[in-house]
Protein backbone atom coordinates (compact mmCIF):
# COMPACT_ATOMS: atom_id res chain seq x y z
CA UNK A 1 0.00 0.00 0.00
CA UNK A 2 1.08 3.57 -0.71
CA UNK A 3 0.06 6.31 1.71
CA UNK A 4 0.48 9.98 0.89
CA UNK A 5 0.03 12.69 3.50
CA UNK A 6 -0.45 16.38 2.77
CA UNK A 7 0.63 18.36 5.82
CA UNK A 8 2.12 21.67 6.91
CA UNK A 9 4.17 19.82 9.54
CA UNK A 10 5.84 16.83 7.85
CA UNK A 11 8.34 16.38 10.68
CA UNK A 12 5.50 15.25 12.94
CA UNK A 13 5.42 12.00 10.95
CA UNK A 14 9.16 11.30 10.97
CA UNK A 15 9.03 9.48 14.32
CA UNK A 16 5.66 7.70 14.62
CA UNK A 17 5.63 6.49 11.04
CA UNK A 18 9.06 4.85 11.35
CA UNK A 19 8.52 2.98 14.62
CA UNK A 20 6.71 -0.14 15.83
CA UNK A 21 4.30 -1.99 13.52
CA UNK A 22 4.04 0.79 10.93
CA UNK A 23 7.83 1.13 10.73
CA UNK A 24 8.22 -2.64 10.32
CA UNK A 25 5.66 -2.62 7.50
CA UNK A 26 7.74 0.04 5.75
CA UNK A 27 10.93 -1.99 6.28
CA UNK A 28 9.24 -5.09 4.82
CA UNK A 29 8.22 -3.15 1.71
CA UNK A 30 4.52 -3.69 2.45
CA UNK A 31 3.97 0.02 3.05
CA UNK A 32 5.27 3.15 1.34
CA UNK A 33 4.64 6.43 3.20
CA UNK A 34 5.23 9.81 1.57
CA UNK A 35 4.67 13.14 3.32
CA UNK A 36 4.25 16.30 1.25
CA UNK A 37 4.56 19.78 2.77
CA UNK A 38 1.93 21.65 0.80
CA UNK A 39 3.43 24.97 1.89
CA UNK A 40 6.13 24.22 -0.70
CA UNK A 41 3.49 24.48 -3.43
CA UNK A 42 2.08 27.90 -2.60
CA UNK A 43 2.42 30.59 -5.24
CA UNK A 44 2.22 33.30 -2.56
CA UNK A 45 5.53 35.15 -2.30
CA UNK A 46 5.32 35.06 1.50
CA UNK A 47 4.52 31.32 1.47
CA UNK A 48 1.10 31.86 3.00
CA UNK A 49 -1.30 28.94 2.71
CA UNK A 50 -4.23 30.54 4.53
CA UNK A 51 -6.35 33.67 4.26
CA UNK A 52 -9.35 35.33 5.89
CA UNK A 53 -12.80 34.02 4.92
CA UNK A 54 -15.00 35.92 2.49
CA UNK A 55 -17.93 37.45 4.36
CA UNK A 56 -15.92 37.84 7.54
CA UNK A 57 -15.62 35.61 10.55
CA UNK A 58 -13.06 34.36 13.00
CA UNK A 59 -9.96 32.42 12.06
CA UNK A 60 -8.18 31.64 8.82
CA UNK A 61 -8.99 29.19 6.04
CA UNK A 62 -6.62 27.03 4.03
CA UNK A 63 -6.51 28.29 0.46
CA UNK A 64 -7.25 25.87 -2.36
CA UNK A 65 -4.23 26.55 -4.58
CA UNK A 66 -1.44 24.98 -2.46
CA UNK A 67 -3.45 21.83 -1.76
CA UNK A 68 -4.59 21.42 -5.37
CA UNK A 69 -1.02 21.79 -6.62
CA UNK A 70 0.29 19.40 -3.95
CA UNK A 71 -2.35 16.89 -5.01
CA UNK A 72 -1.24 17.26 -8.62
CA UNK A 73 2.28 16.43 -7.42
CA UNK A 74 1.03 13.28 -5.68
CA UNK A 75 -0.78 12.21 -8.84
CA UNK A 76 2.30 12.81 -10.98
CA UNK A 77 4.61 10.82 -8.70
CA UNK A 78 2.22 8.00 -7.76
CA UNK A 79 0.25 7.70 -10.99
CA UNK A 80 -3.04 8.45 -9.22
CA UNK A 81 -4.43 10.24 -6.16
CA UNK A 82 -5.81 7.09 -4.60
CA UNK A 83 -8.63 7.36 -2.13
CA UNK A 84 -8.44 10.89 -0.72
CA UNK A 85 -9.29 11.29 2.97
CA UNK A 86 -10.01 14.72 4.43
CA UNK A 87 -9.61 14.98 8.21
CA UNK A 88 -12.63 17.04 9.19
CA UNK A 89 -14.94 17.30 12.25
CA UNK A 90 -17.94 17.11 9.91
CA UNK A 91 -16.83 13.75 8.51
CA UNK A 92 -18.13 10.30 9.34
CA UNK A 93 -16.77 8.86 12.60
CA UNK A 94 -13.66 6.72 12.20
CA UNK A 95 -14.37 3.15 13.27
CA UNK A 96 -12.85 -0.30 12.86
CA UNK A 97 -15.17 -0.81 9.89
CA UNK A 98 -13.73 2.28 8.17
CA UNK A 99 -10.20 1.04 8.91
CA UNK A 100 -11.04 -2.35 7.38
CA UNK A 101 -12.38 -0.57 4.29
CA UNK A 102 -9.25 1.58 3.97
CA UNK A 103 -7.00 -1.48 4.39
CA UNK A 104 -8.35 -2.90 1.12
CA UNK A 105 -7.01 0.05 -0.89
CA UNK A 106 -3.70 0.20 -2.74
CA UNK A 107 -3.32 3.96 -2.30
CA UNK A 108 -4.60 6.39 0.34
CA UNK A 109 -3.99 10.13 0.52
CA UNK A 110 -4.68 12.07 3.72
CA UNK A 111 -5.18 15.84 3.77
CA UNK A 112 -4.32 17.31 7.18
CA UNK A 113 -5.89 20.68 7.81
CA UNK A 114 -4.97 23.48 10.16
CA UNK A 115 -6.38 26.81 11.23
CA UNK A 116 -10.16 27.40 11.19
CA UNK A 117 -10.96 25.16 8.25
CA UNK A 118 -10.77 24.64 4.50
CA UNK A 119 -11.85 26.57 1.46
CA UNK A 120 -14.92 24.61 0.38
CA UNK A 121 -13.47 23.92 -3.08
CA UNK A 122 -10.84 21.63 -1.54
CA UNK A 123 -13.61 19.11 -0.90
CA UNK A 124 -13.89 18.49 -4.64
CA UNK A 125 -10.60 16.54 -4.37
CA UNK A 126 -11.90 14.29 -1.62
CA UNK A 127 -13.52 10.85 -1.64
CA UNK A 128 -13.92 10.48 2.14
CA UNK A 129 -14.41 13.01 4.94
CA UNK A 130 -13.58 11.37 8.27
CA UNK A 131 -13.55 12.55 11.87
CA UNK A 132 -11.59 10.96 14.70
CA UNK A 133 -14.20 12.01 17.26
CA UNK A 134 -16.33 14.78 18.68
CA UNK A 135 -13.50 17.01 19.79
CA UNK A 136 -11.16 19.51 18.16
CA UNK A 137 -7.42 19.07 17.59
CA UNK A 138 -5.00 21.78 16.53
CA UNK A 139 -4.52 20.00 13.20
CA UNK A 140 -5.21 16.84 11.27
CA UNK A 141 -1.79 15.26 11.73
CA UNK A 142 -2.51 13.33 14.92
CA UNK A 143 -5.82 12.14 13.51
CA UNK A 144 -4.10 10.93 10.35
CA UNK A 145 -1.52 9.00 12.40
CA UNK A 146 -4.26 7.23 14.35
CA UNK A 147 -6.17 6.31 11.18
CA UNK A 148 -3.02 5.12 9.43
CA UNK A 149 -1.98 2.99 12.39
CA UNK A 150 -5.44 1.41 12.69
CA UNK A 151 -5.53 0.76 8.95
CA UNK A 152 -2.01 -0.56 8.41
CA UNK A 153 -2.26 -3.24 11.10
CA UNK A 154 -5.14 -4.80 9.13
CA UNK A 155 -3.07 -5.27 5.98
CA UNK A 156 -2.11 -8.95 5.51
CA UNK A 157 1.37 -9.87 6.81
CA UNK A 158 1.82 -6.60 8.72
CA UNK A 159 1.19 -8.18 12.11
CA UNK A 160 3.42 -11.06 13.11
CA UNK A 161 0.33 -13.24 13.60
CA UNK A 162 -2.41 -12.81 11.01
CA UNK A 163 -4.92 -14.15 13.53
CA UNK A 164 -4.28 -11.25 15.91
CA UNK A 165 -6.35 -8.53 14.25
CA UNK A 166 -9.61 -10.52 13.88
CA UNK A 167 -9.62 -11.22 17.60
CA UNK A 168 -9.09 -7.63 18.73
CA UNK A 169 -11.75 -5.41 20.23
CA UNK A 170 -14.33 -4.04 17.76
CA UNK A 171 -13.29 -6.38 14.94
CA UNK A 172 -16.40 -8.47 15.55
CA UNK A 173 -18.47 -5.71 17.12
CA UNK A 174 -17.57 -6.77 20.68
CA UNK A 175 -14.87 -5.95 23.19
CA UNK A 176 -12.04 -8.43 23.54
CA UNK A 177 -12.11 -11.02 26.32
CA UNK A 178 -9.64 -10.79 29.27
CA UNK A 179 -6.20 -12.25 28.62
CA UNK A 180 -3.46 -13.54 30.93
CA UNK A 181 0.15 -14.66 30.78
CA UNK A 182 2.66 -16.09 33.28
CA UNK A 183 2.84 -16.36 36.24
CA UNK A 184 -0.32 -18.34 36.96
CA UNK A 185 -0.67 -16.48 40.26
CA UNK A 186 0.41 -12.92 40.93
CA UNK A 187 -0.21 -11.00 44.15
CA UNK A 188 -3.07 -13.25 45.13
CA UNK A 189 -4.83 -13.22 41.75
CA UNK A 190 -4.92 -16.45 39.77
CA UNK A 191 -5.41 -17.06 36.07
CA UNK A 192 -8.82 -18.72 35.45
CA UNK A 193 -8.36 -22.49 35.54
CA UNK A 194 -10.21 -22.98 32.25
CA UNK A 195 -7.36 -21.26 30.39
CA UNK A 196 -4.81 -23.76 31.70
CA UNK A 197 -6.64 -27.06 31.23
CA UNK A 198 -5.78 -27.49 27.54
CA UNK A 199 -9.42 -27.97 26.49
CA UNK A 200 -9.65 -25.68 23.49
CA UNK A 201 -13.42 -25.95 23.19
CA UNK A 202 -13.95 -24.86 26.79
CA UNK A 203 -11.40 -22.07 26.34
CA UNK A 204 -13.23 -20.81 23.23
CA UNK A 205 -16.56 -20.87 25.08
CA UNK A 206 -15.08 -19.01 28.05
CA UNK A 207 -13.55 -16.36 25.80
CA UNK A 208 -16.82 -15.80 23.96
CA UNK A 209 -18.76 -15.54 27.21
CA UNK A 210 -16.27 -13.10 28.72
CA UNK A 211 -16.17 -11.02 25.55
CA UNK A 212 -19.94 -10.66 25.80
CA UNK A 213 -19.69 -9.93 29.53
CA UNK A 214 -17.08 -7.20 29.08
CA UNK A 215 -19.10 -5.61 26.28
CA UNK A 216 -22.27 -5.73 28.38
CA UNK A 217 -20.47 -4.19 31.36
CA UNK A 218 -18.48 -1.49 29.58
CA UNK A 219 -20.01 -0.79 26.16
CA UNK A 220 -23.62 -2.04 26.15
CA UNK A 221 -24.31 0.30 23.24
CA UNK A 222 -22.26 -2.01 21.00
CA UNK A 223 -24.67 -4.86 21.65
CA UNK A 224 -27.49 -2.89 20.01
CA UNK A 225 -25.81 -3.28 16.61
CA UNK A 226 -23.79 -6.49 17.07
CA UNK A 227 -24.79 -9.35 14.79
CA UNK A 228 -24.95 -12.14 17.35
CA UNK A 229 -25.54 -15.79 16.56
CA UNK A 230 -28.26 -17.74 18.35
CA UNK A 231 -25.60 -19.35 20.55
CA UNK A 232 -24.10 -15.95 21.39
CA UNK A 233 -27.52 -14.60 22.32
CA UNK A 234 -28.01 -17.51 24.70
CA UNK A 235 -24.63 -16.80 26.26
CA UNK A 236 -25.46 -13.11 26.53
CA UNK A 237 -28.73 -13.90 28.29
CA UNK A 238 -26.79 -16.06 30.74
CA UNK A 239 -24.31 -13.25 31.31
CA UNK A 240 -27.06 -10.68 31.89
CA UNK A 241 -28.74 -13.04 34.35
CA UNK A 242 -25.45 -13.56 36.20
CA UNK A 243 -24.73 -9.84 36.32
CA UNK A 244 -28.25 -9.02 37.48
CA UNK A 245 -27.98 -11.54 40.30
CA UNK A 246 -24.58 -10.10 41.21
Buried (B, 14 or more C-beta within 10 A) or exposed (E): BBBBBBBBBBEBBEEBBEEEBBBBBBEEEBBEBBBBBBBBBBEEEEEEBBEEBEEEEEEBBBBBBBBBBBBEBBBEEBEEBBBBBBBBBEBEEBEBEBBBBBBEBEBBBBBBBBBBBBBEEBBEBBEBBBBBEEEEBEBBBBBBBBBBBBBBBBBEEBBEEEEEBEBBBBBBBBBBBBEEEEEEEEEEEEBEEBBEEEEEEEBEBBBBBBBBBBBBEEBEEBBEEBEBEEEBEEBBEEBBEEEEEE
